[in-house]
Amino acid sequence: MLGLPDELGKSPNAPLRVLVLGAHADDIEIGCGGTVLRLLAERPHMDIHWAVLSGGGTPREGEALASANAFLVGAPHPHVSVASFRDGHFPFVGSDVKDYIEDNFKSIDPHLVLTHAREDRHQDHRLVSDLTWNTFRGKAVIAEYEIPKWDGDLGRPNAYVQLDPATADRKVALLMEHFAGQHTKPWYDAETFRGLLRLRGVEAACKYAEAFICRKLVW
């Protein structure tokens, strides 16, 4: 997984501490939902913290919670949280977002953090990426996931997680099931998600894959 050495997490039977961060309700699922599903299958004792930073107190909170619980079926002790920072305004309250991440997640001491990409054109995504590095650099493997969008800002990933067809199918099905509020957006459909999984699969010499940018790995 992501080139992680065997020492990370001690062994497949020891808890692997994972933190996944998303600015919005469906970001984690789009960017790394398949990777989370595969990790749960291969690391049954994984200690996972799933944090969505916006949508609290709105209808999106219900979508976020239902989706997270569906993706995390089988996790022994999942930790899911939804904060209420305003969509599109993260850079203007950056200090508050930084305090929230440090106060709630720094003590987890994660082995692996899945977060937004630094070159993502959405301002909320970029801030979350920067704060991830501020908080966890030198302490965890940080992998930046990708979100397809109008901006055309997909980068050149250097790490891939291969997904079998059943895992890819489950990721796409859960995305379509739990985010009905997004279905009015022209890009939000199964074809988009499966197409990106297939393209990254070509690059990873398999059928389907999710792609990440890993800026620094220490083995």
C-alpha positions in Angstrom: 0.0 0.0 0.0 1.5 3.3 -1.1 5.0 1.8 -0.8 4.7 1.6 3.0 7.4 -0.5 4.6 6.3 -3.5 6.7 7.5 -1.8 9.9 4.7 0.8 9.6 2.0 -0.3 11.9 4.2 -3.1 13.3 2.5 -5.9 11.5 -0.8 -6.6 9.6 -2.3 -7.7 12.8 -1.3 -4.6 14.8 -3.3 -1.4 14.7 -2.4 0.9 11.8 -3.4 4.4 12.8 -4.9 6.3 9.8 -6.3 9.8 9.5 -8.3 10.8 6.5 -9.1 14.5 6.0 -11.7 16.0 3.7 -12.8 19.6 3.3 -16.3 18.6 2.1 -18.8 15.8 2.6 -17.8 13.6 -0.4 -14.1 14.5 -0.8 -12.7 11.5 1.1 -14.9 9.1 -0.8 -14.0 10.5 -4.2 -10.3 10.8 -3.5 -9.5 7.7 -1.5 -12.6 5.7 -0.8 -11.3 2.7 -2.5 -8.0 2.8 -0.6 -9.9 3.0 2.7 -12.0 -0.1 1.6 -8.8 -2.0 0.8 -7.0 -1.0 4.0 -10.0 -2.2 6.0 -9.9 -5.6 4.2 -6.2 -6.0 4.7 -5.8 -4.3 8.1 -8.8 -5.5 10.2 -7.5 -3.9 13.3 -7.0 -0.5 11.7 -7.7 2.5 13.9 -9.2 5.1 11.5 -10.2 8.7 12.1 -12.4 10.1 9.3 -12.7 13.9 9.5 -14.9 16.1 7.3 -14.3 19.8 8.0 -17.5 21.4 6.6 -21.3 20.6 6.5 -21.9 20.4 10.2 -25.5 21.5 11.0 -26.6 21.3 7.4 -28.2 18.4 5.3 -24.7 17.6 4.1 -23.8 16.4 7.6 -26.3 13.6 7.3 -24.9 12.6 3.9 -21.3 12.7 5.3 -22.1 10.5 8.3 -24.1 7.9 6.4 -21.5 7.6 3.7 -18.6 7.4 6.2 -20.4 4.7 8.2 -21.1 2.7 5.0 -17.4 2.9 3.9 -16.2 1.9 7.4 -18.3 -1.2 7.8 -16.1 -3.7 9.6 -13.8 -1.1 11.2 -13.6 -2.1 14.9 -13.6 1.4 16.3 -14.1 4.0 13.6 -14.0 7.7 14.6 -16.1 10.0 12.3 -16.4 13.7 12.8 -18.1 16.5 10.8 -17.0 20.1 11.6 -18.9 23.2 10.5 -16.4 25.4 8.7 -18.0 27.4 5.9 -17.6 25.8 2.4 -15.4 28.0 0.2 -14.1 30.2 3.1 -11.5 28.1 4.7 -8.5 30.4 3.9 -10.3 33.3 5.6 -10.5 31.4 8.9 -7.3 29.4 8.4 -6.2 29.9 12.0 -9.4 28.4 13.3 -9.1 25.4 10.9 -5.5 24.9 12.0 -6.5 24.9 15.7 -9.3 22.4 15.0 -7.0 20.0 13.2 -4.2 20.2 15.8 -6.6 20.1 18.8 -8.5 17.1 17.5 -6.1 15.0 15.5 -2.5 15.6 16.3 -2.7 13.4 19.4 -3.7 10.4 17.2 -0.1 10.2 16.1 -1.1 8.6 12.8 1.1 6.3 10.7 -0.7 7.4 7.5 -2.6 10.6 6.6 -4.7 10.8 3.5 -5.5 14.4 2.5 -6.1 16.9 -0.3 -3.5 17.7 -3.0 -1.5 20.9 -2.6 -2.0 21.9 -6.2 -5.8 21.4 -6.1 -7.5 24.6 -7.4 -10.2 24.6 -4.7 -9.1 27.0 -2.0 -10.5 24.8 0.8 -8.6 21.8 -0.4 -5.3 23.6 -0.7 -5.6 24.9 2.9 -6.3 21.5 4.3 -3.3 20.1 2.4 -1.0 22.8 3.8 -2.2 22.3 7.3 -1.8 18.6 7.0 1.9 19.1 6.3 2.2 21.7 9.0 0.9 19.3 11.6 2.1 15.9 10.5 5.3 16.3 8.5 8.1 14.1 9.8 5.6 12.1 11.9 3.5 10.3 9.3 3.4 9.2 5.7 1.2 11.8 3.9 -0.5 10.9 0.7 -2.4 13.5 -1.3 -5.5 12.3 -3.1 -7.1 13.8 -6.2 -10.6 15.3 -7.0 -11.7 15.6 -10.6 -13.4 18.9 -11.4 -14.0 21.7 -13.9 -10.6 23.3 -13.2 -8.7 20.4 -14.9 -6.1 20.4 -12.1 -5.3 16.7 -11.9 -1.6 16.3 -11.4 1.0 13.7 -12.1 0.7 11.2 -9.3 3.7 9.1 -8.1 1.9 6.5 -5.9 -1.0 4.2 -6.7 -3.2 1.8 -4.8 -4.5 -1.0 -7.0 -8.2 -1.9 -6.6 -9.9 -5.1 -7.6 -13.1 -4.7 -9.6 -15.4 -5.5 -6.6 -13.7 -2.7 -4.5 -14.0 -0.2 -7.4 -17.7 -1.1 -7.9 -18.4 -0.7 -4.2 -16.7 2.7 -4.1 -18.7 4.0 -7.1 -22.0 2.5 -5.8 -21.6 4.1 -2.3 -20.8 7.5 -3.9 -23.9 7.4 -6.0 -26.1 6.2 -3.1 -25.1 8.6 -0.4 -24.8 12.0 -2.1 -28.1 12.6 -3.8 -27.6 16.3 -3.3 -24.7 16.2 -5.7 -26.5 14.5 -8.5 -27.5 17.8 -10.1 -23.9 18.6 -10.9 -23.1 17.6 -14.4 -19.8 15.9 -13.5 -21.1 13.9 -10.6 -21.9 10.5 -12.0 -20.6 6.9 -12.0 -18.9 7.4 -15.4 -16.7 10.1 -14.0 -15.6 8.1 -11.0 -15.1 4.9 -12.9 -13.3 6.6 -15.7 -10.7 8.1 -13.4 -10.2 4.7 -11.6 -9.7 3.1 -15.0 -7.2 5.7 -16.2 -5.1 5.4 -13.0 -5.4 1.6 -13.4 -3.8 1.9 -16.8 -0.9 3.8 -15.2 -0.6 1.3 -12.4 -0.7 -1.8 -14.7 -4.0 -3.1 -13.4 -7.8 -2.7 -14.0 -8.5 0.0 -11.5 -6.5 2.2 -9.1 -6.5 5.3 -7.0 -3.6 7.7 -7.4 -1.8 9.9 -4.9 1.1 12.3 -4.6 3.6 11.4 -2.0 6.1 14.2 -1.6 8.4 12.5 0.9 8.8 8.9 2.0 11.4 7.8 4.5 11.9 4.0 4.6 
